[in-house]
């Protein structure tokens, strides 16, 4: 049975946040955690307005992802920074 909010999402999601904590980028993935971490590092390299990237279990598209992430990568974690 389908709920009013739609089907339950699956997989992982990469959330890119600005310095103020606003969600700038949201990428849903069915890759494993290692693959998603590669995507997270790429987001940090390619999007100058993203200060940190979080990996979460996928939630509904309106979610602000305020819970504890599975992984967190910041610019300081990148080589050469």
Buried (B, 14 or more C-beta within 10 A) or exposed (E): EEEEEEEEBEEBBBBBBBEEEEBBBBBEBEEEEEEBBEBBBEBBEEBEEBBBBBBBEBEEEEBEBEEEBBBBBBEEEEEEE
